[in-house]
Amino acid sequence: MHPNSTAGVLPALALLTGLASATPCAATVLLDCFTAPTTYNGSYTRELSTDENAAGRAIPMSHYLVNSGPEMEANCSCPGNLFSNTTISTTNYAGSPLPPGVAGYGYLTERIDADIQAYSNAINSPDGTGLTPMPISSYPTPVGSMNKALDPLKFTEQTGSVCSDATRPSGASSTKRPFKWNVIAVSLYIKKPILGEEPIPPTLVAQNYACLSFGSGACPVTDAKQVSNIWLSGTLTAPLNCIINAGSTIEVDLGQTMTSQYVAAGQPPQGYTLKEVNIAYRCDNPAVSNQQKITLTLTADDGVMDSGKLIAKMINRDDMGVRMYDSQNAPVALDGTVEFPVVLDEQGNGAIVMKATPVSTTDKRPAAGKYEGNVTVKLDLR
């Protein structure tokens, strides 16, 4: 025992230590930032190729669709613990109100469905590049299923204010920070081939939601407010692709007649049997399901010679012409005004049988000799 020691047991000094849990500070959501969504309008016009214009074909858009509309400003109710150098984050969400179409698409028209992809705030991207995509996978999109995108750029009140005048912190900029949720991409799905034009009426296709916050983490979707309505309109076109008589000229030999057979202007020669004209055609597949849109017309290449527009002029002949009749022997005007409905089979083939006769253009007998004329057969869309 040391001289200065004290007999007995020294009490132990208990040092209680511990590690604090590293719980991040949750995001503080800024309230009342946007009063109402802004409307943006886009137009999409495209001609479909024959390969694209087929049932079951998906057609991705090769570019961003930047829609027209104004910039937005935020006027948030900012709390007292937000300072001029506080970093403010933007969380973006997006969905679509389109009714359901085929799997993964929203209903756009009777023949076309659309898959929409929205993007984050595009204020710094006039052409839509460099934005964070927000694919839309369900139509219509439930709020809880909307995809999220965080803006990569961070701002403070010193670089652009989002606070209202009444709640703006000391040292903040008086310049408002702008926003623009106006960019989408659209993929199309061809349910039925189109022919001619398929108009896209003005349709609300995408809705963006946003939330501003500071602190760690992103805003939950329940705190996001709708900031944009994006409308799409336009026209898809597909040309009529038909071939008449396999691409060859339809030649009709009207036979030989005697000048004495012509006794009245515009009437078939006495004893003459009308010649059949078989106009056969073949159209590509899109026409088969759209044949109600197709018509056939006849036009005299050198014009007509009578007020009824029934007599086609002959080449270098003023005393001879040709008249045509339908299958019921009714006369047909040759100025392109008479439309014959087109009927196609499942392979896109069809035909119209007509009749033709030479006629004199006057009550005098025509001069003997050859006569020749041309009538253009045209398949067109109503």
C-alpha positions in Angstrom: 0.0 0.0 0.0 1.3 3.4 -1.0 1.6 6.0 1.7 -1.0 8.3 0.3 -3.5 5.7 -0.7 -6.9 5.5 0.8 -8.2 2.2 1.9 -11.4 1.1 0.1 -12.7 0.8 -3.4 -12.6 3.7 -5.8 -16.0 4.2 -7.6 -15.7 3.8 -11.4 -16.6 6.8 -13.5 -19.1 5.7 -16.0 -18.9 7.5 -19.3 -22.0 6.9 -21.4 -21.4 7.5 -25.1 -23.4 6.6 -28.2 -23.6 7.2 -32.0 -26.4 9.4 -33.3 -28.4 7.8 -36.2 -27.6 9.5 -39.5 -31.2 10.3 -40.4 -31.3 12.7 -43.4 -33.4 15.8 -43.2 -36.6 15.3 -45.2 -37.4 17.7 -48.0 -39.4 20.8 -47.1 -42.1 21.3 -49.7 -42.8 24.8 -50.9 -46.5 25.6 -50.9 -48.8 27.5 -53.2 -46.1 27.8 -56.0 -48.3 27.4 -59.1 -51.9 28.6 -59.3 -53.1 26.8 -62.4 -51.6 24.6 -65.2 -50.4 26.2 -68.4 -51.7 25.0 -71.8 -49.3 24.0 -74.5 -50.3 23.1 -78.1 -48.4 20.9 -80.5 -49.0 19.9 -84.1 -47.8 16.7 -85.7 -48.1 16.1 -89.5 -46.6 13.1 -91.2 -46.9 11.0 -94.4 -46.7 7.3 -93.7 -44.8 5.0 -96.0 -46.4 1.8 -97.3 -44.3 -0.2 -94.8 -45.4 2.0 -91.9 -49.0 2.0 -92.9 -49.8 -1.5 -91.7 -51.9 -2.9 -88.9 -49.8 -3.6 -85.8 -46.9 -1.3 -86.8 -45.3 0.9 -84.1 -43.8 4.1 -85.4 -41.5 6.0 -83.0 -41.2 9.8 -83.3 -37.7 10.7 -84.5 -37.7 14.1 -82.8 -38.9 15.9 -79.7 -42.2 17.7 -80.1 -41.7 21.2 -78.6 -45.2 22.7 -78.0 -46.1 26.3 -78.1 -47.2 28.2 -74.9 -46.0 30.7 -72.4 -43.4 30.4 -69.6 -44.5 30.0 -66.0 -43.4 31.6 -62.8 -43.6 30.3 -59.2 -44.8 32.4 -56.3 -44.3 30.1 -53.4 -45.1 30.7 -49.8 -41.5 30.3 -48.5 -40.8 29.5 -44.9 -38.4 31.5 -42.6 -35.8 28.8 -42.7 -35.3 29.2 -46.5 -32.4 31.6 -47.1 -31.1 33.3 -50.2 -28.3 30.7 -50.6 -30.6 27.7 -49.9 -30.6 25.2 -52.8 -34.1 24.6 -54.2 -34.8 21.4 -56.1 -37.5 20.6 -58.7 -39.2 17.3 -58.8 -41.2 16.5 -62.0 -43.9 14.0 -62.6 -46.0 13.3 -65.7 -49.1 11.3 -66.8 -51.6 11.1 -69.5 -55.4 11.3 -69.5 -55.8 9.3 -72.7 -58.2 6.4 -72.6 -56.7 3.0 -72.8 -55.7 1.8 -76.3 -53.8 -1.3 -77.2 -51.3 -2.5 -74.5 -48.9 0.2 -73.6 -50.7 2.9 -75.7 -53.5 5.4 -75.2 -56.4 5.8 -77.6 -55.8 8.6 -80.1 -58.2 8.0 -83.1 -60.1 5.1 -84.5 -57.1 3.9 -86.4 -54.2 5.3 -84.3 -53.0 4.9 -80.7 -50.2 6.9 -79.1 -47.6 6.3 -76.4 -46.4 9.6 -74.8 -43.1 10.4 -73.2 -43.0 13.6 -71.1 -39.9 15.5 -70.0 -38.7 17.6 -67.2 -38.7 21.4 -67.0 -37.5 22.6 -70.5 -36.9 26.3 -69.8 -33.2 25.8 -70.7 -33.8 23.5 -73.7 -35.6 25.3 -76.6 -35.2 22.2 -78.8 -36.0 19.6 -76.2 -32.5 18.0 -75.9 -30.8 17.2 -72.6 -34.0 16.8 -70.6 -34.8 13.9 -68.3 -37.5 11.7 -69.8 -40.6 10.5 -67.9 -42.1 7.6 -69.8 -45.9 7.1 -69.5 -46.8 3.4 -69.3 -50.4 3.3 -68.3 -53.5 5.1 -69.8 -55.1 7.0 -68.2 -52.2 7.4 -65.6 -53.1 7.0 -61.9 -51.4 9.7 -59.8 -49.5 7.1 -57.9 -48.1 5.5 -61.1 -46.6 8.7 -62.6 -42.9 8.5 -63.3 -40.5 11.0 -61.5 -37.6 13.1 -62.8 -35.4 15.3 -60.7 -34.0 18.4 -62.4 -30.2 18.1 -62.5 -29.8 21.9 -62.2 -29.9 23.4 -58.7 -30.9 27.0 -58.0 -31.0 29.4 -55.1 -33.0 32.5 -54.5 -29.9 34.4 -55.4 -30.0 33.1 -59.0 -33.7 33.3 -59.6 -36.6 33.7 -57.2 -39.5 31.3 -56.7 -40.8 32.9 -53.5 -43.6 35.3 -53.4 -42.8 39.0 -52.8 -44.1 38.7 -49.2 -42.0 35.7 -48.3 -38.8 36.3 -50.3 -35.7 36.0 -48.1 -33.2 38.8 -47.6 -30.6 38.8 -50.4 -32.7 37.0 -52.9 -32.9 38.1 -56.6 -35.9 40.1 -57.7 -35.9 38.3 -61.0 -38.4 35.4 -61.2 -37.1 32.0 -62.2 -39.1 30.8 -65.3 -40.4 27.2 -66.0 -41.7 25.5 -69.1 -43.2 22.0 -69.2 -43.9 21.8 -72.9 -41.9 18.9 -74.5 -43.1 15.4 -75.3 -42.2 12.6 -77.7 -44.9 10.5 -79.3 -44.8 6.9 -80.6 -47.7 5.8 -82.8 -49.4 2.5 -83.2 -51.3 1.7 -86.4 -54.4 -0.3 -85.5 -55.9 -0.1 -88.9 -54.2 1.2 -92.1 -55.2 4.7 -93.1 -55.9 6.0 -96.6 -55.8 9.6 -97.5 -55.9 11.6 -94.3 -56.4 10.6 -90.7 -57.0 13.8 -88.7 -55.8 14.0 -85.1 -58.4 16.3 -83.4 -57.0 18.5 -80.6 -56.5 16.0 -77.9 -55.1 16.3 -74.3 -52.2 13.8 -74.3 -50.0 14.7 -71.4 -50.1 16.5 -68.0 -47.0 17.5 -66.1 -46.8 17.9 -62.3 -44.1 19.6 -60.3 -43.0 20.3 -56.7 -40.3 22.7 -55.4 -38.5 21.8 -52.2 -35.3 22.3 -50.2 -33.5 19.8 -48.0 -32.7 16.2 -48.8 -34.9 14.0 -50.9 -37.5 14.5 -53.5 -41.1 15.7 -53.2 -43.6 12.9 -53.0 -46.1 12.8 -55.8 -48.9 13.6 -53.4 -47.3 17.1 -52.9 -46.8 17.7 -56.7 -49.2 20.2 -58.4 -50.3 20.1 -62.0 -48.3 22.6 -64.0 -49.2 21.9 -67.7 -51.7 20.5 -70.1 -50.2 19.4 -73.4 -52.5 19.1 -76.4 -51.7 17.4 -79.7 -53.4 17.8 -83.1 -52.4 17.2 -86.7 -52.8 14.9 -89.7 -51.4 11.6 -90.8 -51.5 11.0 -94.5 -51.0 7.9 -96.6 -51.2 8.2 -100.4 -53.5 6.0 -102.5 -51.4 3.5 -104.3 -53.3 1.8 -107.1 -52.4 0.5 -110.6 -54.9 0.5 -113.4 -54.6 -2.2 -116.1 -51.2 -3.3 -114.6 -49.8 0.1 -115.6 -50.6 -0.3 -119.3 -52.8 1.7 -121.5 -56.3 0.3 -122.0 -56.7 0.1 -125.8 -60.2 -0.3 -127.2 -60.7 -1.1 -130.9 -64.1 0.5 -131.8 -64.1 -1.4 -135.1 -65.0 -0.2 -138.6 -68.2 1.6 -139.3 -69.7 3.1 -142.4 -70.3 6.9 -142.7 -73.9 6.1 -143.6 -74.5 4.6 -140.2 -74.2 8.0 -138.6 -77.7 9.6 -138.7 -77.9 11.8 -135.6 -75.3 13.8 -133.6 -74.1 12.2 -130.5 -75.9 8.8 -131.2 -74.3 5.5 -131.8 -74.1 4.4 -135.4 -77.2 2.4 -136.6 -76.7 -1.3 -136.0 -73.6 -0.7 -133.8 -72.9 -2.9 -130.8 -71.4 -1.0 -127.9 -67.8 -2.1 -127.1 -67.0 -3.3 -123.6 -64.2 -1.5 -121.8 -62.9 -3.5 -118.9 -61.1 -1.2 -116.4 -59.2 -3.5 -114.0 -57.1 -2.2 -111.1 -55.1 -3.3 -108.1 -54.6 -1.3 -104.9 -52.2 -1.8 -101.9 -53.5 -3.3 -98.7 -54.5 -0.1 -96.9 -57.1 0.5 -99.7 -58.9 -2.8 -99.0 -60.2 -1.6 -95.6 -60.8 1.9 -96.9 -62.4 1.3 -100.3 -65.4 3.5 -99.5 -63.0 6.4 -99.8 -61.9 5.5 -103.4 -63.7 6.7 -106.6 -63.1 6.2 -110.3 -63.5 9.1 -112.7 -63.2 9.5 -116.5 -61.8 12.6 -118.2 -61.4 13.2 -121.9 -57.8 14.3 -122.5 -58.7 16.7 -125.2 -61.9 17.9 -123.7 -65.5 17.4 -124.6 -67.5 18.6 -127.5 -71.1 19.1 -126.3 -72.9 20.9 -123.5 -73.7 17.7 -121.8 -70.0 16.8 -121.6 -70.7 13.3 -122.9 -68.6 13.4 -126.1 -64.9 13.1 -125.9 -62.9 15.0 -128.6 -60.9 13.0 -131.1 -57.4 13.9 -132.1 -57.4 16.2 -135.2 -61.1 15.5 -135.8 -64.0 17.8 -135.2 -66.7 15.6 -136.7 -66.1 12.5 -134.7 -66.1 11.8 -130.9 -66.6 9.0 -128.4 -69.3 8.4 -125.8 -69.1 6.1 -122.9 -71.8 4.3 -120.9 -71.9 2.5 -117.6 -72.8 -1.2 -117.2 -76.5 -0.2 -117.2 -76.1 1.7 -120.5 -76.5 5.1 -118.8 -74.3 7.8 -120.5 -71.3 9.0 -118.6 -70.0 12.6 -118.5 -66.3 12.7 -119.5 -65.2 15.7 -117.6 -64.2 14.0 -114.3 -67.4 14.8 -112.5 -69.0 11.4 -112.4 -67.6 9.2 -109.6 -67.9 5.4 -109.7 -67.6 3.5 -106.4 -64.6 1.2 -106.2 -65.0 -2.4 -104.9 -61.9 -4.4 -104.0 -61.5 -8.0 -103.0 -59.2 -9.2 -100.2 -56.2 -9.0 -102.4 -57.0 -5.4 -103.5 -58.2 -6.3 -107.0 -61.3 -4.8 -108.6 -62.8 -3.9 -112.0 -65.4 -1.8 -113.6 -67.0 -2.7 -116.9 -68.1 0.2 -119.2 -69.1 0.5 -122.8 -68.0 2.8 -125.6 -69.2 3.9 -129.0 -68.0 6.3 -131.7 -70.5 9.2 -132.5 -70.8 12.0 -135.0 -70.6 15.4 -133.6 -73.0 16.9 -136.2 -76.1 15.7 -138.0 -73.9 15.4 -141.1 -72.1 12.3 -142.0 -68.5 12.3 -140.8 -65.7 12.1 -143.2 -64.2 8.7 -143.8 -60.9 8.0 -142.1 -59.2 7.0 -138.9 -60.2 8.5 -135.5 -58.4 8.3 -132.2 -58.9 9.8 -128.8 -57.8 9.4 -125.2 -59.7 9.2 -122.0 -57.9 9.2 -118.6 -59.1 6.8 -116.0 -58.3 8.1 -112.5 -58.6 6.5 -109.1 -58.8 9.1 -106.4 -59.9 9.7 -102.8 -63.2 11.4 -101.9 
